Amino acid sequence: MAATTAVPPVTAAPQRPTPKPARMGWSTPVTLTVLALAAVVLSLLTGAVNLTGVQNRSTALDQLTTSSGPLSSAAQNLFRALSDADATATGAFLSGGLEPAATRQRYELDIAQASRALATAVAARDPADLASPDHPLVILSTQLPVYTGLVETARTDNRQGLPLGAAYQREASNLMRTQLLPAAQRLYQSEAAQLTADQDQAGAWPVLEVLLGLLLLLALLYFAQRYLLRRTNRVFNAGLRSRPARRRCPCSGFSGRR
C-alpha cells in the first residue's frame, strides 16, 4: 500500500501596506505670505474704521459749532428776554400813570431780542419738526404775538385811564407764565441736551476701534506663531518669514544653504 504524502499548506503572500495619500496643503513660504498679506489687509481695515470714527467726530464738531451751540445760546437768550420783558411790562403798569421812556425802550429791546432768537431757532429746524402744535417753537411763534398784543392793549387803556388795562395786563402775564416761559424752558433743555451729546461725540476717544484692531492683529499673530511652532519646533520666531532649507552635500557631508 503506497504511502500518501501530505500536501504542504499554501501560505498567502504578505500584503504590502497601502500607501497613504500625500497630504495636500500649502508650503510654508506660501502660508507665511498669506498670513503676512492678511495682517496687511487687517491693518488697512482697522485704519479705515478709525478714519470713519474720525470723520464722525469731525461731523459732530461741525454740528457743535454751527447748529447745537448757536441754538442753545439762542434758546437761553429767548428765555431771558421773555422773562425780562414780562417783568418790565408788569412793573411799568403797576407804577401807575404813563410809563417812563427808558422802561418802554427796555421792553421793546427785550421783545426784539426774543423775536430774533425765535427766528434763529425756527430757521434751524426742519418743517416736519414744527408740525406738532405742542412743539415749543410752535407755541412760542403763535403765542408771542398774542402776548405783545395784550400788552399794547393794556398800555393803551392805561394811557386813557380805562380800568380794563389791568385785566389785559394780568392776562398777558398769565400767558407768559403758563405758556411762553415753559415752552422757552423746554426748548433750552432740549438744545442743551443736544449740545452735550455733540460735545461728548466730538471729544470721544476711539477706544472700541483701537482695541478691536489690536485684538484681531494679536489673534492673527498668535495663529501664525503657532503654525511656525508646529512646522519648525521654534518657540520664538523673529518674524513671519521662512528660512531657506539646508541641503546636505552627498560627497563630503557639507551642509550649505540652497
C-alpha positions in Angstrom: 0.0 0.0 0.0 1.6 3.3 -1.1 2.1 6.0 1.5 0.3 9.2 0.9 2.3 12.4 1.1 0.8 15.4 2.8 0.4 18.5 0.7 2.1 21.4 2.4 -0.3 24.3 3.3 -0.3 27.2 0.9 0.7 30.4 2.7 -0.7 33.7 1.3 1.9 36.2 0.2 2.2 39.1 2.7 0.3 42.2 1.5 2.1 45.4 1.3 0.5 48.3 3.3 -1.4 50.6 1.1 0.4 53.9 0.9 -1.5 56.8 2.4 -2.3 59.6 0.1 0.0 62.6 0.4 -1.4 65.5 2.4 -2.3 68.4 0.2 -1.6 71.8 1.5 0.3 75.0 1.1 4.0 75.1 1.6 5.5 77.1 4.5 6.6 80.1 2.4 3.1 80.3 0.8 1.4 80.1 4.2 3.6 82.8 5.6 3.0 85.0 2.6 -0.8 84.6 3.1 -0.5 85.4 6.8 1.5 88.5 6.0 -1.0 89.7 3.4 -3.8 89.0 5.9 -2.0 91.2 8.5 -1.6 94.0 6.0 -5.3 93.8 5.0 -6.4 93.7 8.6 -4.2 96.8 9.4 -5.8 98.6 6.4 -9.3 97.7 7.6 -8.5 98.9 11.1 -7.2 102.2 9.7 -10.4 102.6 7.6 -12.6 102.0 10.7 -10.6 104.6 12.7 -10.8 107.0 9.8 -14.6 106.6 9.8 -14.6 107.4 13.5 -12.5 110.5 13.0 -14.9 111.7 10.3 -17.9 111.1 12.6 -16.2 113.2 15.3 -15.4 115.9 12.8 -19.1 116.0 11.8 -20.1 116.2 15.4 -17.7 119.1 15.9 -19.2 120.9 12.9 -22.6 120.3 14.3 -21.5 121.7 17.6 -20.1 124.9 16.1 -22.8 125.6 13.5 -26.0 124.2 15.0 -26.3 123.0 18.5 -24.0 125.6 20.0 -25.8 128.7 18.5 -29.2 127.1 19.0 -28.5 126.6 22.7 -27.4 130.2 23.1 -30.5 131.4 21.2 -32.8 129.4 23.4 -31.1 130.8 26.5 -31.4 134.4 25.2 -35.0 133.7 24.3 -35.9 132.7 27.8 -34.0 135.6 29.4 -35.6 138.2 27.1 -39.1 136.9 27.6 -38.8 136.9 31.4 -37.3 140.4 31.5 -39.9 141.7 29.1 -42.8 140.5 31.2 -41.2 141.8 34.4 -40.6 145.2 32.8 -44.1 145.5 31.4 -45.7 144.5 34.7 -43.5 146.8 36.7 -44.3 149.7 34.4 -48.1 149.1 34.7 -48.0 148.8 38.5 -46.1 152.1 38.8 -49.2 153.9 37.6 -49.5 156.8 35.1 -47.6 156.9 31.9 -44.6 154.5 31.7 -41.1 156.1 31.5 -39.4 156.2 28.2 -36.5 154.1 29.4 -38.9 151.4 30.6 -40.7 151.3 27.3 -37.4 151.1 25.5 -36.2 148.2 27.6 -39.4 146.3 27.0 -39.2 146.8 23.2 -35.5 145.7 23.2 -36.4 142.5 25.1 -39.2 141.7 22.6 -36.8 142.4 19.7 -34.1 140.0 21.1 -36.7 137.3 21.8 -38.0 137.6 18.2 -34.5 137.3 16.7 -33.7 134.3 18.9 -37.0 132.7 18.0 -36.4 133.3 14.3 -32.9 131.7 14.6 -34.3 128.6 16.3 -37.1 128.2 13.7 -34.8 128.6 10.7 -32.5 125.8 12.0 -35.4 123.3 12.3 -36.9 121.1 9.5 -40.5 121.9 8.6 -41.5 118.4 9.8 -40.3 119.3 13.3 -42.8 122.1 13.5 -45.8 120.0 12.5 -46.8 119.3 16.1 -48.8 122.0 17.9 -47.2 121.0 21.2 -43.7 121.8 19.9 -42.1 124.6 21.9 -41.3 126.6 18.8 -44.9 126.4 17.6 -46.2 127.6 20.9 -43.7 130.5 21.0 -44.3 131.5 17.4 -48.1 131.6 17.8 -48.4 133.0 21.4 -45.7 135.7 21.3 -47.7 138.0 19.0 -50.8 137.4 21.3 -48.7 138.4 24.3 -47.4 141.6 22.7 -51.0 142.5 21.6 -52.3 142.1 25.1 -49.6 144.3 26.5 -50.2 147.0 23.9 -53.9 146.9 24.6 -53.3 147.2 28.4 -50.8 150.1 27.7 -53.4 152.0 25.6 -56.2 151.5 28.1 -53.9 152.7 30.9 -53.0 155.9 29.0 -56.7 156.6 28.6 -57.4 155.9 32.2 -59.6 152.9 31.5 -59.8 150.1 34.1 -59.7 147.4 31.5 -55.9 147.9 31.2 -55.3 145.9 34.4 -57.3 143.0 33.2 -55.4 142.9 29.9 -52.0 143.1 31.7 -53.0 140.2 34.0 -54.0 138.1 31.0 -50.7 138.9 29.3 -48.7 137.9 32.4 -50.7 134.7 32.8 -50.0 133.8 29.2 -46.3 134.4 29.7 -46.1 132.3 32.9 -48.2 129.4 31.7 -47.2 129.0 28.1 -44.4 131.2 26.8 -41.8 130.7 29.6 -42.4 126.9 30.0 -42.1 126.5 26.2 -38.9 128.5 26.2 -37.5 126.4 29.1 -38.3 123.2 27.3 -36.6 124.5 24.2 -33.5 125.4 26.1 -33.4 122.0 27.8 -33.6 120.1 24.5 -31.0 122.3 22.9 -28.7 121.9 25.9 -29.0 118.2 25.8 -28.2 118.1 22.1 -25.2 120.4 22.8 -23.9 118.0 25.5 -24.3 115.0 23.2 -22.4 116.7 20.4 -19.6 117.6 22.8 -19.3 114.0 24.0 -19.2 112.7 20.5 -16.7 115.2 19.3 -14.4 114.6 22.2 -14.7 110.8 22.5 -11.5 108.7 22.0 -11.9 105.7 19.6 -11.3 103.1 22.4 -13.5 100.4 20.8 -12.0 100.7 17.3 -8.4 100.6 18.6 -9.0 97.7 20.9 -10.8 95.7 18.2 -8.0 96.3 15.7 -5.3 95.3 18.2 -7.2 92.1 19.3 -7.6 91.0 15.7 -3.9 91.6 14.9 -2.8 89.8 18.0 -5.0 86.8 17.2 -3.6 86.7 13.7 0.0 86.8 15.0 -0.8 84.1 17.6 -2.0 81.7 14.9 1.0 82.5 12.8 3.5 81.8 15.6 1.6 78.6 16.5 1.8 77.4 12.9 5.6 78.1 12.9 6.0 76.2 16.1 4.3 73.1 14.7 6.4 73.2 11.5 9.8 74.3 12.8 9.7 73.5 16.5 10.9 77.0 17.2 9.2 78.7 20.2 10.4 82.2 19.3 10.4 83.5 15.8 11.8 86.8 14.6 9.1 87.4 12.1 6.7 86.0 9.5 9.5 84.8 7.1 10.8 81.4 6.2 14.5 80.5 6.2 15.8 78.7 3.1 16.2 74.9 3.6 19.7 73.4 4.0 20.8 70.8 1.6 23.5 68.2 2.6 26.2 67.6 0.0 26.3 63.8 -0.7 30.1 63.8 -1.3 31.6 65.5 1.7 28.8 65.8 4.2 29.0 69.6 3.9 25.8 71.4 4.8 25.1 74.6 2.9 22.3 76.9 2.1 20.4 76.4 -1.1 
